[in-house]
Amino acid sequence: MKVAIVILNWNGSGMLRRFLPSLAASVEGIPAASLYVADNGSSDDSLAMLETCFPSVGRIVLSRNYGFAEGYNRALSQVEADYYLLLNSDVAVEGHWLEPLLDYMETHPEVAACQPKILSWHRPDEFEYAGACGGFIDGLGYPFCRGRIMGMLEKDEGQYDAVVPVFWASGAALLVRAVDYWAAGGLDGRFFAHMEEIDLCWRLRSRGRGIACVPQSVVRHVGGGTLKKESPGKVYLNFRNNLLMLYKNLPPNELARVMAWRCVLDYVAALGYLVSGKTPLARSVAKARRDYARMKKEYAAIRAENLRESREASIPERYRFSILVQYYLKGRKRYSQLPKKG
């Protein structure tokens, strides 16, 4: 059993200096674990710094910035391992964080991927936005987590410490079987960044493979290191990729209804940005919808393949309710307050 921990880096020399020492120390006593940094065409001193300060860490050099999705595809294709652990450069690990994840996967062969509990590095008693304690998705494609709904982050009081099946595991710290990763097609390189791990997990779940959160493993994530929360680029990628993900994976009997609702809700979101004076963000939403319409035909064959490979008529971790209704109209801002069945 071999596990390759791969950090995809782009101009993150400072983060590597800060977090690599404790990460390297945490895996020293695990003979099966190898540590790599895949450099995504950095223009800073990342490669020189790695060679000088971390000579024992493996280096994979990519020719340019391929983004999160294609960067990982290209990096992982150069690594031989039974498991890949995708880890952001701004993640701090704690104690024996890796062993619970590997132990769970070794004893649950039906599970393709899992994540640890992800807490905030800035606010140590809170869950972190990007994954918290395992991710889910609502009937219209909006993601949420145990510990995070919309922008509401809960304090970690042990309320989600049970290992549970989830719909998606965070790409900030994702342990996945290599055979499952490639069988499902890897990450979608055209996404570049954002939503790519949810799309991958949807494909894995539809093929009958499990996804889990293992909270006995804990990491802390800085977050927001590449694109700020409300940057036009991030808003664009989130909206466009979410629409592409829905088109790729939705069952035929849901596609027209869900996409009609999303058209309305996306333009409501754009109007909200306009009213609040955030015109560049409104333009990003409109551009995302235009580009989705243009790119949709390129995904027709992929959608057909996903539907052919589907083994799950209804995925239990995909809730049927609207998280917008639950959050904004019913005031349910914690995962524990949501209906148990969609």
Rosetta silent file (secondary structure, phi, psi, omega in degrees, C-alpha in Angstrom):
SEQUENCE: MKVAIVILNWNGSGMLRRFLPSLAASVEGIPAASLYVADNGSSDDSLAMLETCFPSVGRIVLSRNYGFAEGYNRALSQVEADYYLLLNSDVAVEGHWLEPLLDYMETHPEVAACQPKILSWHRPDEFEYAGACGGFIDGLGYPFCRGRIMGMLEKDEGQYDAVVPVFWASGAALLVRAVDYWAAGGLDGRFFAHMEEIDLCWRLRSRGRGIACVPQSVVRHVGGGTLKKESPGKVYLNFRNNLLMLYKNLPPNELARVMAWRCVLDYVAALGYLVSGKTPLARSVAKARRDYARMKKEYAAIRAENLRESREASIPERYRFSILVQYYLKGRKRYSQLPKKG
SCORE:     score description
SCORE:     0.000 S_00000001
   1 L     0.000  113.542  179.457    0.000    0.000    0.000 S_00000001
   2 L  -116.705  138.993  176.227    1.636    3.225   -1.221 S_00000001
   3 E  -125.180  130.104  176.539    0.310    6.750   -0.783 S_00000001
   4 E  -106.790  116.428  175.949    1.630    9.756   -2.673 S_00000001
   5 E   -90.991  116.984 -173.115    0.961   13.117   -1.015 S_00000001
   6 E  -121.581  119.440  175.272    1.016   15.672   -3.816 S_00000001
   7 E  -100.388  121.926  175.165    0.912   19.434   -3.285 S_00000001
   8 E   -89.552  120.195 -172.967    0.124   21.427   -6.412 S_00000001
   9 E  -116.282  136.077  170.149    2.004   24.707   -6.125 S_00000001
  10 L  -138.786  106.051  179.707    1.717   27.950   -8.038 S_00000001
  11 L    54.226   39.923 -177.462    3.809   30.837   -6.725 S_00000001
  12 L  -112.513   35.555 -177.750    3.329   29.529   -3.206 S_00000001
  13 H   -54.108  -42.621 -178.321    6.893   29.650   -1.902 S_00000001
  14 H   -63.478  -42.571  178.413    5.808   31.366    1.299 S_00000001
  15 H   -65.107  -41.298  178.985    3.142   28.774    2.070 S_00000001
  16 H   -62.460  -43.125  178.238    5.557   25.928    1.365 S_00000001
  17 H   -59.278  -37.691 -175.477    8.141   27.414    3.723 S_00000001
  18 H   -76.416  -42.974 -168.069    5.500   27.702    6.431 S_00000001
  19 H  -107.086  -18.422 -178.827    3.696   24.375    6.157 S_00000001
  20 H   -65.518  -38.462 -177.847    6.044   21.853    4.538 S_00000001
  21 H   -56.274  -47.258 -178.728    8.278   21.272    7.610 S_00000001
  22 H   -70.846  -33.813  176.837    5.464   19.939    9.810 S_00000001
  23 H   -64.551  -47.625  179.671    3.979   17.975    6.917 S_00000001
  24 H   -60.910  -40.327  179.492    7.300   16.317    6.118 S_00000001
  25 H   -65.587  -34.060 -175.688    7.824   15.500    9.801 S_00000001
  26 H   -70.405  -21.870 -177.516    4.346   13.980   10.079 S_00000001
  27 L  -108.294    3.888 -178.539    5.013   11.370    7.374 S_00000001
  28 L   -58.607  -37.798 -177.072    8.603   10.500    8.295 S_00000001
  29 L   -90.296   13.179 -179.575    7.527    7.388   10.184 S_00000001
  30 L  -114.977   95.014 -174.365    5.203    6.128    7.468 S_00000001
  31 L   -58.150  -28.315 -176.838    7.303    4.098    4.996 S_00000001
  32 L   -78.054  -10.027 -173.927    4.442    3.838    2.515 S_00000001
  33 E   -97.345  133.966  173.823    4.079    7.623    2.199 S_00000001
  34 E  -122.650  146.097 -175.420    5.924    9.758   -0.335 S_00000001
  35 E  -117.925  129.268 -179.339    5.754   13.539   -0.502 S_00000001
  36 E  -131.606  148.741  165.042    5.816   15.543   -3.743 S_00000001
  37 E  -115.568  121.548  175.842    5.417   19.151   -4.781 S_00000001
  38 E   -98.927  116.488 -175.902    4.115   19.573   -8.319 S_00000001
  39 E   -92.762  123.688 -172.375    5.005   23.044   -9.548 S_00000001
  40 E   -95.032   54.072  177.542    2.407   24.549  -11.873 S_00000001
  41 L    70.390   40.396 -178.347    4.712   26.918  -13.787 S_00000001
  42 L   -64.200  148.132  174.545    5.576   29.178  -10.849 S_00000001
  43 L  -107.245   -1.066  176.704    7.401   32.455  -11.500 S_00000001
  44 L   -90.538 -161.516 -175.144    8.541   32.901   -7.890 S_00000001
  45 L   -93.167   22.422 -174.138   11.450   31.108   -6.175 S_00000001
  46 H   -53.821  -51.175 -174.777    9.434   27.971   -5.335 S_00000001
  47 H   -66.466  -42.845  178.071   11.649   25.483   -7.199 S_00000001
  48 H   -63.900  -40.792  179.584   14.938   26.967   -6.020 S_00000001
  49 H   -64.144  -42.820  179.371   13.647   27.110   -2.454 S_00000001
  50 H   -61.691  -42.988 -178.868   12.520   23.460   -2.576 S_00000001
  51 H   -64.175  -36.403 -177.806   15.898   22.343   -3.885 S_00000001
  52 H   -81.738  -46.325 -170.957   17.719   24.237   -1.143 S_00000001
  53 H   -95.116  -26.596 -176.036   15.419   23.789    1.860 S_00000001
  54 L  -133.833   61.675 -175.417   13.570   20.526    1.120 S_00000001
  55 L   -64.553  -21.672 -177.915   15.881   18.346   -0.988 S_00000001
  56 L   -84.618   -9.470  179.358   14.169   15.125    0.149 S_00000001
  57 L   -84.238  128.653  178.791   10.754   16.232   -1.160 S_00000001
  58 E   -64.252  144.726 -179.166   10.012   14.956   -4.667 S_00000001
  59 E  -122.340  132.113  174.194    9.532   17.607   -7.353 S_00000001
  60 E  -119.044  119.698 -173.721    7.317   17.411  -10.417 S_00000001
  61 E  -105.845  116.606  176.522    7.856   20.347  -12.775 S_00000001
  62 E   -96.885  150.767 -169.800    5.009   21.332  -15.095 S_00000001
  63 L   -74.426  -23.659 -179.709    5.693   23.630  -18.037 S_00000001
  64 L  -158.214  178.478  179.299    2.993   26.205  -17.234 S_00000001
  65 L   -79.786  103.235  179.600    0.032   26.914  -14.990 S_00000001
  66 L   -89.063    1.717 -174.256   -2.528   24.292  -16.002 S_00000001
  67 H    82.866  173.619 -177.508   -4.883   25.177  -13.159 S_00000001
  68 H   -62.886  -48.337 -171.178   -5.865   22.941  -10.266 S_00000001
  69 H   -68.445  -59.805 -177.485   -7.658   20.287  -12.300 S_00000001
  70 H   -70.676  -30.646  175.644   -5.339   19.655  -15.240 S_00000001
  71 H   -58.760  -44.796  177.819   -2.288   20.404  -13.108 S_00000001
  72 H   -67.919  -40.173  178.154   -3.179   17.507  -10.832 S_00000001
  73 H   -56.692  -46.445 -177.841   -4.000   15.221  -13.754 S_00000001
  74 H   -69.313  -38.144  179.686   -0.571   15.829  -15.253 S_00000001
  75 H   -68.912  -47.197 -176.461    1.231   15.545  -11.934 S_00000001
  76 H   -67.117  -26.322  178.054   -0.525   12.373  -10.767 S_00000001
  77 L   -67.207  -14.808 -179.894    0.123   10.662  -14.093 S_00000001
  78 L   -99.915    6.442 -175.668    3.821   10.822  -13.168 S_00000001
  79 L  -120.376  135.117  175.093    3.368    9.173   -9.756 S_00000001
  80 L  -103.902  118.743 -179.442    2.968    5.475   -8.969 S_00000001
  81 L  -163.853  159.414  173.562    0.882    4.844   -5.848 S_00000001
  82 L   -79.564  -32.559  179.335   -2.204    3.017   -4.623 S_00000001
  83 E  -128.287  143.243  167.624   -3.562    6.236   -3.139 S_00000001
  84 E  -107.851  138.716  171.271   -3.175    9.879   -4.066 S_00000001
  85 E  -119.274  106.437  178.354   -3.550   12.537   -1.396 S_00000001
  86 E   -82.460  123.211 -174.051   -4.218   15.917   -2.964 S_00000001
  87 E  -135.325  126.981  176.610   -3.190   18.569   -0.442 S_00000001
  88 L   -66.479  151.160 -178.950   -3.264   22.356   -0.745 S_00000001
  89 L   -69.641  -18.061 -178.547   -0.034   24.182    0.001 S_00000001
  90 L  -102.708   32.990  177.760   -1.824   26.266    2.669 S_00000001
  91 E  -109.538  129.141  175.328   -2.901   23.300    4.807 S_00000001
  92 E  -101.694  128.695 -178.278   -1.395   22.677    8.242 S_00000001
  93 E   -95.126  158.646 -177.523   -1.544   19.090    9.459 S_00000001
  94 L  -127.685  122.859  172.024   -1.965   17.966   13.056 S_00000001
  95 L    50.882 -134.002 -179.560   -0.347   14.959   14.730 S_00000001
  96 L   -88.065   72.798 -175.324   -1.273   11.600   13.259 S_00000001
  97 L   -83.927  -30.235 -173.350   -3.539   13.022   10.582 S_00000001
  98 H   -80.608  -38.894 -174.101   -2.762   10.602    7.775 S_00000001
  99 H   -57.863  -44.251  179.371   -3.220    7.250    9.532 S_00000001
 100 H   -60.438  -35.738  179.239   -6.995    7.537   10.209 S_00000001
 101 H   -66.803  -47.046 -179.574   -7.627    8.277    6.529 S_00000001
 102 H   -66.541  -41.805  179.811   -5.529    5.334    5.313 S_00000001
 103 H   -60.478  -42.267 -179.643   -6.939    2.973    7.946 S_00000001
 104 H   -63.829  -45.145 -178.670  -10.484    3.846    6.913 S_00000001
 105 H   -65.367  -37.125 -179.102   -9.784    3.323    3.234 S_00000001
 106 H   -68.153  -28.796 -178.530   -8.027    0.023    3.844 S_00000001
 107 H   -99.434   -0.354  178.808  -11.001   -1.335    5.781 S_00000001
 108 L  -132.399   78.305 -176.631  -13.677    0.089    3.453 S_00000001
 109 L   -64.995  -16.183  178.925  -12.906   -1.078   -0.078 S_00000001
 110 L   -77.545   -9.632 -177.213  -16.267    0.240   -1.300 S_00000001
 111 E   -96.864  130.375 -178.402  -15.093    3.816   -0.646 S_00000001
 112 E   -90.438  -30.942 -173.499  -13.195    5.625   -3.405 S_00000001
 113 E  -155.162  156.633  176.667  -12.219    8.807   -1.569 S_00000001
 114 E  -152.006  167.764  177.463  -12.330   10.551    1.793 S_00000001
 115 E  -136.139  158.956  172.246  -11.365   13.787    3.502 S_00000001
 116 E   -83.092  178.221  165.551  -10.368   14.823    7.035 S_00000001
 117 E   -70.953  130.010 -177.893  -12.137   17.357    9.218 S_00000001
 118 E  -113.581  112.483  178.651  -11.025   20.731    7.854 S_00000001
 119 E  -104.296  164.584 -179.647  -10.818   23.569   10.356 S_00000001
 120 E   -77.565  134.833  174.985   -9.839   27.188    9.822 S_00000001
 121 L   -72.897  -34.835 -178.771   -6.202   28.105   10.316 S_00000001
 122 L   -75.462  -37.562 -178.625   -7.194   31.704   11.134 S_00000001
 123 L  -125.151   88.500 -167.623  -10.015   30.757   13.551 S_00000001
 124 L   -60.546  -18.573 -179.026   -8.994   27.394   15.056 S_00000001
 125 L   -94.976    4.787 -178.651  -12.357   26.638   16.678 S_00000001
 126 E  -113.630  152.783  170.336  -14.321   27.040   13.407 S_00000001
 127 E   -68.943  156.012  178.101  -14.798   24.857   10.387 S_00000001
 128 L   -99.278  148.342 -171.747  -13.177   26.072    7.177 S_00000001
 129 L   -56.615  -45.934 -170.236  -15.265   27.005    4.158 S_00000001
 130 L   -82.375   70.307  173.854  -13.686   24.643    1.626 S_00000001
 131 L   120.774  -31.296  177.644  -14.974   21.276    2.790 S_00000001
 132 L    40.518 -114.371 -178.202  -15.568   21.653    6.550 S_00000001
 133 L  -117.656   40.191  176.849  -16.676   18.178    7.702 S_00000001
 134 L   108.125  138.734 -169.921  -17.771   16.713    4.384 S_00000001
 135 E  -105.795  152.183  176.328  -19.790   18.036    1.487 S_00000001
 136 E  -133.904  177.893  178.951  -23.303   17.584    0.104 S_00000001
 137 E  -145.136  146.406 -178.124  -25.301   19.129   -2.731 S_00000001
 138 L   -94.652 -176.299 -174.001  -28.919   20.210   -3.003 S_00000001
 139 L   -66.008  -17.784 -179.183  -31.473   19.559   -5.722 S_00000001
 140 L  -108.610    7.907  173.942  -30.375   22.596   -7.761 S_00000001
 141 L    94.349    9.696  179.413  -26.646   21.962   -7.541 S_00000001
 142 L   -87.670  124.937 -179.780  -25.657   24.248   -4.661 S_00000001
 143 E   -81.400  152.049  172.969  -22.971   22.698   -2.431 S_00000001
 144 E  -153.668  173.873 -173.069  -22.926   22.849    1.370 S_00000001
 145 E  -138.951  161.732  162.652  -21.146   21.014    4.182 S_00000001
 146 L   -66.264  114.585 -179.859  -21.435   19.652    7.673 S_00000001
 147 L   100.839   -7.565  177.990  -20.284   22.784    9.475 S_00000001
 148 E  -153.317  116.511  172.468  -20.782   25.254    6.614 S_00000001
 149 E  -122.736  127.199 -173.732  -23.948   26.387    4.857 S_00000001
 150 L    51.463 -125.067  179.714  -23.605   29.288    2.415 S_00000001
 151 L   -97.399    6.620 -176.591  -21.243   31.687    4.253 S_00000001
 152 E   -87.470  115.220  179.855  -22.187   30.522    7.751 S_00000001
 153 E  -104.641  126.628  179.428  -19.323   28.683    9.472 S_00000001
 154 L   -85.053  157.614  168.171  -20.060   26.727   12.636 S_00000001
 155 E   -76.603  143.720  176.565  -17.779   26.261   15.614 S_00000001
 156 L   -84.185  110.021  177.837  -16.373   22.777   15.926 S_00000001
 157 L  -119.964   23.175 -179.653  -17.784   21.329   19.137 S_00000001
 158 L    79.696    7.820 -174.664  -17.454   17.701   18.121 S_00000001
 159 L   -70.748  -17.987 -178.960  -20.999   17.694   16.725 S_00000001
 160 L  -122.633   36.600 -175.808  -19.865   16.156   13.424 S_00000001
 161 L   -84.117   -0.818  175.959  -17.209   13.734   14.656 S_00000001
 162 L   -79.874  141.182  172.183  -18.957   10.633   13.292 S_00000001
 163 L   -71.167  126.406 -177.945  -17.615    9.118   10.101 S_00000001
 164 E  -137.266  153.980  169.493  -20.362    9.520    7.497 S_00000001
 165 E   -70.844  140.102  179.420  -20.874    9.025    3.769 S_00000001
 166 L  -129.119  169.136  178.715  -20.843   12.368    1.944 S_00000001
 167 L   -82.398  -38.441  179.163  -21.530   13.501   -1.609 S_00000001
 168 E  -143.891  150.133  176.233  -18.171   15.202   -2.116 S_00000001
 169 L  -112.403  145.534 -172.183  -14.827   15.470   -0.390 S_00000001
 170 L   -70.702  137.722  174.438  -12.769   18.647   -0.472 S_00000001
 171 L   -71.411   -8.972  176.113   -9.892   19.037   -2.909 S_00000001
 172 L   -67.604  -28.900  178.639   -8.016   20.894   -0.177 S_00000001
 173 E  -156.885   86.146 -171.369   -7.228   17.505    1.418 S_00000001
 174 E  -120.884  117.469  174.117   -8.517   14.617   -0.683 S_00000001
 175 E   -99.273  122.594 -175.238   -7.407   10.995   -0.345 S_00000001
 176 E  -138.843  142.169  175.525   -8.492    8.965   -3.387 S_00000001
 177 E   -67.538  133.596 -178.986   -7.695    5.512   -4.726 S_00000001
 178 H   -59.045  -42.457 -177.632   -5.585    5.829   -7.869 S_00000001
 179 H   -63.101  -38.098  178.107   -7.600    3.174   -9.693 S_00000001
 180 H   -71.193  -39.165 -179.458  -10.865    5.015   -8.971 S_00000001
 181 H   -56.020  -49.973 -176.428   -9.395    8.387   -9.889 S_00000001
 182 H   -78.115  -31.943  178.586   -8.448    7.263  -13.379 S_00000001
 183 H   -62.786  -32.953  179.485  -11.475    4.993  -13.910 S_00000001
 184 L   -87.587   -2.190  176.985  -13.734    8.038  -13.435 S_00000001
 185 L    97.856    5.577 -179.030  -11.603   10.142  -15.781 S_00000001
 186 L    68.287 -168.549  176.460   -9.704   12.224  -13.228 S_00000001
 187 L   -75.380  151.206 -179.812  -10.443   15.885  -12.676 S_00000001
 188 L   -80.580  105.952 -175.517  -11.999   17.811  -15.557 S_00000001
 189 H   -60.965  -27.018 -179.190   -9.096   19.882  -16.894 S_00000001
 190 H   -72.446  -15.572  175.753  -11.406   22.352  -18.648 S_00000001
 191 H   -69.291  -27.242 -175.849  -12.753   23.461  -15.281 S_00000001
 192 L    67.336  -63.965  177.985   -9.289   24.927  -14.497 S_00000001
 193 L  -159.627  153.262  177.844  -10.291   25.495  -10.853 S_00000001
 194 L    80.005  127.085  178.665  -13.370   25.377   -8.589 S_00000001
 195 L    75.322   -5.846 -174.345  -16.054   22.655   -8.474 S_00000001
 196 H   -66.466  -34.849  179.534  -13.678   20.124  -10.033 S_00000001
 197 H   -74.629  -30.662  176.625  -13.564   17.857   -6.978 S_00000001
 198 H   -67.115  -42.798  176.918  -17.367   17.927   -6.612 S_00000001
 199 H   -60.099  -45.019  178.319  -17.693   16.914  -10.251 S_00000001
 200 H   -61.734  -45.583 -179.258  -15.205   14.056   -9.751 S_00000001
 201 H   -64.958  -34.739  176.579  -17.001   12.849   -6.614 S_00000001
 202 H   -61.918  -44.380  178.264  -20.357   12.963   -8.434 S_00000001
 203 H   -63.256  -40.916  178.526  -18.929   10.695  -11.125 S_00000001
 204 H   -64.082  -45.626 -178.960  -17.519    8.343   -8.495 S_00000001
 205 H   -65.092  -40.199 -179.042  -20.806    8.184   -6.568 S_00000001
 206 H   -66.489  -23.370  176.712  -22.868    7.618   -9.706 S_00000001
 207 L   -87.158    6.228  175.330  -20.603    4.670  -10.495 S_00000001
 208 L    89.712   10.028  179.848  -21.447    3.146   -7.122 S_00000001
 209 L   -96.702  148.091 -174.782  -18.295    4.145   -5.263 S_00000001
 210 E   -91.447  156.442  173.655  -18.441    5.737   -1.809 S_00000001
 211 E  -129.068  140.406 -176.173  -17.138    9.082   -0.498 S_00000001
 212 E  -141.640  158.750  167.434  -16.604    9.700    3.224 S_00000001
 213 E  -111.698  131.233 -178.491  -15.457   12.217    5.806 S_00000001
 214 E  -116.695   89.679 -172.605  -13.161   10.844    8.524 S_00000001
 215 E   -70.649   -8.231  176.115  -13.112   13.506   11.293 S_00000001
 216 E   -68.215  -15.489  170.695  -10.575   11.578   13.376 S_00000001
 217 E  -100.205  132.361 -176.487   -8.085   13.186   11.005 S_00000001
 218 E  -128.268  132.638  171.316   -7.813   16.969   11.415 S_00000001
 219 E  -131.603  164.683  177.822   -6.121   19.589    9.235 S_00000001
 220 E  -124.740  131.690 -171.991   -6.266   23.381    9.212 S_00000001
 221 E  -115.328  130.390  176.176   -6.699   25.341    6.002 S_00000001
 222 L   -69.725  -53.851  175.896   -5.743   28.968    5.409 S_00000001
 223 L    81.741  152.266  175.977   -8.000   29.269    2.339 S_00000001
 224 L    67.466   25.191 -174.830   -8.378   31.932   -0.326 S_00000001
 225 L   -76.816  -22.991 -175.545   -4.737   31.752   -1.339 S_00000001
 226 L  -104.664  -55.748  178.182   -5.225   31.938   -5.109 S_00000001
 227 L  -123.591  131.038 -179.001   -8.441   33.831   -5.817 S_00000001
 228 L   -67.722  159.389 -169.851  -10.147   36.003   -3.237 S_00000001
 229 L   -52.839  -42.847 -176.317  -13.708   35.147   -2.207 S_00000001
 230 L  -115.979   37.509  173.562  -15.413   37.763   -4.360 S_00000001
 231 L   -76.041  146.337  177.260  -12.934   38.141   -7.212 S_00000001
 232 H   -56.502  -37.398  179.624  -14.564   38.285  -10.661 S_00000001
 233 H   -63.904  -41.516 -179.458  -12.451   35.307  -11.737 S_00000001
 234 H   -69.243  -43.035  178.326  -13.618   33.145   -8.859 S_00000001
 235 H   -60.422  -43.897  179.542  -17.277   34.084   -9.319 S_00000001
 236 H   -59.816  -49.849 -177.463  -16.997   33.285  -13.027 S_00000001
 237 H   -65.079  -39.733 -179.543  -15.404   29.862  -12.490 S_00000001
 238 H   -63.798  -45.615 -179.242  -17.824   28.892   -9.739 S_00000001
 239 H   -69.279  -48.663 -177.962  -20.920   29.733  -11.803 S_00000001
 240 H   -61.460  -48.834 -175.565  -19.646   28.329  -15.110 S_00000001
 241 H   -68.209  -33.152  176.725  -18.250   25.119  -13.650 S_00000001
 242 H   -63.410  -41.201  178.194  -21.323   24.495  -11.530 S_00000001
 243 H   -66.335  -43.281  177.519  -23.499   24.652  -14.659 S_00000001
 244 H   -62.447  -40.905  178.363  -21.150   22.367  -16.595 S_00000001
 245 H   -60.793  -44.153  178.559  -21.108   19.923  -13.690 S_00000001
 246 H   -62.372  -44.465 -179.833  -24.902   19.809  -13.612 S_00000001
 247 H   -62.439  -39.560 -178.694  -25.097   19.255  -17.355 S_00000001
 248 H   -66.368  -32.632 -164.141  -22.530   16.444  -17.174 S_00000001
 249 H  -120.486  -18.094 -175.881  -24.152   14.555  -14.333 S_00000001
 250 L   -65.356  141.113  173.101  -27.868   15.266  -13.858 S_00000001
 251 L   -61.023  151.103 -176.570  -30.297   12.428  -14.625 S_00000001
 252 H   -56.495  -35.810 -176.736  -32.327   13.005  -17.826 S_00000001
 253 H   -74.518   -6.007 -179.732  -35.610   13.464  -15.963 S_00000001
 254 H  -111.157  -19.437 -166.825  -34.170   16.383  -13.956 S_00000001
 255 H   -57.236  -53.283 -175.069  -32.022   18.248  -16.456 S_00000001
 256 H   -62.081  -45.075 -177.865  -34.568   20.630  -18.027 S_00000001
 257 H   -63.968  -48.068 -177.159  -36.238   21.558  -14.723 S_00000001
 258 H   -63.969  -43.342 -177.035  -33.012   22.150  -12.800 S_00000001
 259 H   -69.863  -30.269  175.373  -31.383   24.182  -15.567 S_00000001
 260 H   -65.409  -46.138  176.992  -34.489   26.353  -15.949 S_00000001
 261 H   -61.413  -41.175 -177.747  -34.445   27.149  -12.240 S_00000001
 262 H   -66.849  -33.514  176.169  -30.716   27.833  -12.341 S_00000001
 263 H   -59.780  -46.767  178.767  -31.148   30.293  -15.191 S_00000001
 264 H   -62.505  -49.663 -174.965  -33.583   32.283  -13.064 S_00000001
 265 H   -68.143  -33.590  178.212  -31.514   32.058   -9.885 S_00000001
 266 H   -65.673  -41.406  179.556  -28.236   32.928  -11.603 S_00000001
 267 H   -74.188  -26.943  171.151  -29.673   36.129  -13.020 S_00000001
 268 H   -63.799  -42.430  177.457  -31.200   36.940   -9.625 S_00000001
 269 H   -62.182  -42.829  178.521  -27.677   36.595   -8.209 S_00000001
 270 H   -61.704  -41.460  177.970  -26.326   38.862  -10.961 S_00000001
 271 H   -63.030  -39.910  177.665  -29.019   41.440  -10.176 S_00000001
 272 H   -61.059  -40.158  176.537  -28.070   41.264   -6.503 S_00000001
 273 H   -63.783  -41.748  179.624  -24.467   42.040   -7.381 S_00000001
 274 H   -61.202  -47.788 -177.670  -25.586   44.987   -9.521 S_00000001
 275 H   -61.876  -34.137 -178.927  -27.799   46.440   -6.803 S_00000001
 276 L   -88.178    9.157  175.473  -24.987   46.185   -4.271 S_00000001
 277 L    81.910   14.705 -178.336  -22.575   47.989   -6.579 S_00000001
 278 L  -104.698   63.507 -175.747  -20.528   44.926   -7.542 S_00000001
 279 H   -58.295  -41.778  178.696  -20.850   45.326  -11.302 S_00000001
 280 H   -59.121  -33.184  178.854  -17.751   43.235  -12.199 S_00000001
 281 H   -72.139  -37.432  176.030  -19.255   40.269  -10.348 S_00000001
 282 H   -62.215  -41.565  177.683  -22.572   40.655  -12.183 S_00000001
 283 H   -63.631  -35.481  179.097  -20.664   40.635  -15.473 S_00000001
 284 H   -63.220  -39.957  178.248  -18.870   37.460  -14.331 S_00000001
 285 H   -64.605  -45.508 -179.682  -22.194   35.674  -13.820 S_00000001
 286 H   -63.094  -41.302  178.622  -23.440   36.735  -17.244 S_00000001
 287 H   -65.813  -38.881  178.370  -20.179   35.631  -18.882 S_00000001
 288 H   -59.937  -42.420 -179.728  -20.335   32.288  -17.049 S_00000001
 289 H   -68.761  -39.233  177.045  -23.787   31.630  -18.459 S_00000001
 290 H   -62.645  -44.664 -177.828  -22.727   32.608  -21.991 S_00000001
 291 H   -70.258  -33.557  173.708  -19.683   30.359  -21.839 S_00000001
 292 H   -60.137  -46.714 -179.681  -21.700   27.482  -20.418 S_00000001
 293 H   -60.872  -37.573  179.696  -24.097   27.733  -23.361 S_00000001
 294 H   -71.475  -38.629 -174.155  -21.144   27.757  -25.754 S_00000001
 295 H   -84.458  -16.304 -172.529  -19.305   24.852  -24.090 S_00000001
 296 H   -56.054  -40.772 -177.839  -22.323   22.616  -23.488 S_00000001
 297 H   -64.449  -28.631  178.381  -22.119   20.941  -26.885 S_00000001
 298 H   -68.021  -18.836 -175.956  -18.498   19.978  -26.168 S_00000001
 299 H  -102.123    3.429 -176.540  -19.758   17.970  -23.175 S_00000001
 300 H   -60.120  -43.893 -179.302  -22.531   16.035  -24.896 S_00000001
 301 H   -68.503  -35.973  179.110  -20.403   12.895  -25.325 S_00000001
 302 H   -68.310  -41.182  175.840  -19.107   13.110  -21.757 S_00000001
 303 H   -58.912  -46.041 -179.524  -22.657   13.439  -20.425 S_00000001
 304 H   -60.807  -40.194  178.365  -23.687   10.370  -22.433 S_00000001
 305 H   -65.482  -44.238  179.219  -20.742    8.408  -21.017 S_00000001
 306 H   -59.751  -41.504  179.415  -21.530    9.428  -17.441 S_00000001
 307 H   -67.139  -38.094  177.673  -25.137    8.313  -17.852 S_00000001
 308 H   -63.984  -38.672 -175.679  -24.034    4.976  -19.345 S_00000001
 309 H   -82.716   -7.919 -175.478  -21.633    4.346  -16.459 S_00000001
 310 L   -66.153  132.514  176.904  -24.145    5.306  -13.757 S_00000001
 311 L  -116.465   -4.218 -176.493  -24.990    2.566  -11.248 S_00000001
 312 L  -117.043  108.847  178.816  -26.920    4.724   -8.758 S_00000001
 313 L   -65.198  -37.035  179.460  -30.444    5.755   -9.756 S_00000001
 314 L  -142.562  118.860 -178.275  -30.655    8.044   -6.712 S_00000001
 315 L   -86.544  118.408 -174.283  -27.633    9.114   -4.666 S_00000001
 316 L   -59.700  -31.707 -176.635  -28.669    9.405   -0.977 S_00000001
 317 L   -81.333   -0.959  174.164  -26.169   12.186   -0.231 S_00000001
 318 E   -97.431  104.212 -175.300  -27.676   14.407   -2.913 S_00000001
 319 L   -72.019  148.949 -178.754  -30.451   16.236   -1.097 S_00000001
 320 L   -91.655  -19.721 -179.131  -33.687   17.065   -2.931 S_00000001
 321 L   -75.713  173.076  174.314  -34.539   20.266   -1.087 S_00000001
 322 L   -96.495  122.994  178.760  -33.238   23.744   -1.954 S_00000001
 323 H   -69.005  -24.867  176.284  -30.511   24.920    0.397 S_00000001
 324 H   -65.628  -42.806  177.512  -31.447   28.512   -0.522 S_00000001
 325 H   -64.614  -45.514 -178.985  -34.961   27.958    0.832 S_00000001
 326 H   -60.723  -41.838 -173.791  -33.623   26.241    3.945 S_00000001
 327 H   -81.036  -52.430 -171.454  -31.098   29.002    4.668 S_00000001
 328 H   -84.921  -36.141 -176.458  -32.790   32.223    3.597 S_00000001
 329 H   -94.384  -36.573 -177.435  -36.493   31.468    4.101 S_00000001
 330 L  -101.328   -4.704  174.527  -36.485   28.942    6.938 S_00000001
 331 L    69.505   22.760 -179.760  -33.441   30.288    8.790 S_00000001
 332 L   -91.490  102.077 -170.933  -31.694   26.919    9.020 S_00000001
 333 L  -110.148    4.313  175.544  -28.040   27.896    9.095 S_00000001
 334 L  -121.749  146.981 -179.398  -26.520   24.767   10.612 S_00000001
 335 H   -59.994  -37.794 -178.494  -26.263   21.372    8.974 S_00000001
 336 H   -65.000  -16.771  179.488  -27.861   19.734   12.029 S_00000001
 337 H   -89.442   -8.465 -176.514  -31.003   21.833   11.485 S_00000001
 338 L   -75.497  154.398  173.927  -31.622   20.601    7.953 S_00000001
 339 L   -58.307  142.798 -177.016  -34.242   17.962    7.148 S_00000001
 340 L   -71.109  -25.686  176.671  -32.744   14.504    7.367 S_00000001
 341 L  -128.328  139.191 -177.215  -34.163   13.549    4.005 S_00000001
 342 L   -73.403    0.000    0.000  -34.459   15.825    1.023 S_00000001
